[in-house]
Amino acid sequence: MTVIPRTRRAALVSAVCTLVASGLGLTGCGEDPNEGTNGVGRLTPAKIQSKTKAAATAADTVRLSGAVVSNGRTYKLDMRLKEDGGMGSVTSEGSTFRLLRVGEHLFLKADADFWNHQDSGKDGEESEAAAADKLDGMYVKVPTGDPAYQRFSGFTDKEVLLNSLLTLHGTLSTEGHYEQSGTRTIRITGDKGSGGTLDVSLEGTPYPLRLVRAGDAGTIRLTDWGKNFPLEEPDEKSVVDYGKQLPTS
């Protein structure tokens, strides 16, 4: 048996550690990846999930961006949310519209093409085009009793969105240490990834920073935690009160 001198053995180990760390983006051998962090990386996956949900619930604001697949339809989101409302854009099936909710008041803003693709409930193409032109670029106040209110208000509801998104399915496990936009994270998974993955910040408050939903149902980035933003209703000149029901069914 060949005996490798201690100095050579140490040099070999160091070289392997450097290669692994640089090639896989991991910390060097023998280093504690949780050193200098908020400590959640040392917890069980269930406790990590519990802590990150609590942190997300307690935060005043958050920004969600990315894609969500629901009922076979893909929605691209860029929403800023707070406890009493939210604002941002949603793109679905090639159409983009803006949503603004202040308290219970929900407003939808889109161009004529968006409204032209909706069923206006009126007879004839001319009346549909006229309705679309009337709504083009205006904020439309959505009646609370309209089906569209339930359909769209969820995109502006911080609690509803986070509760539906921040859930991993199956057996929880820890996958490893990563980095999101310069912030160190610990990644937890459900059923080794098939039930979704969640990156949780190891710096400061353990906010969720990136979610890959189960079943290829989209990837969401969660940023701007606690960063305030103005949320006001549009001025009256920019609002159309369409009546009891919107042409969005």
Buried (B, 14 or more C-beta within 10 A) or exposed (E): EEEEEEEEEEEEEEEEBEEBBEEEEBBEEEEEBBEEBBEBBBBEBEEBBEBBBEBBEEBEBBBBBBBBEEEEEEBBBBBBBBEEBBBBBBBBEEBBBBBBBBEEBBBBBBBBEBBBBBEBEEEEEEEBBEBBEEBBEBBBBBBEEBEBBEEBBEBBBBEEBBEEBBBBEBEBBBBBBBEBEEBBBBBBBBBEBEBBBBBBBBBEBBBBBBBBBBEEBBBBBBBBBEEEEEBEBBEEEEBBEBEEBBBBE
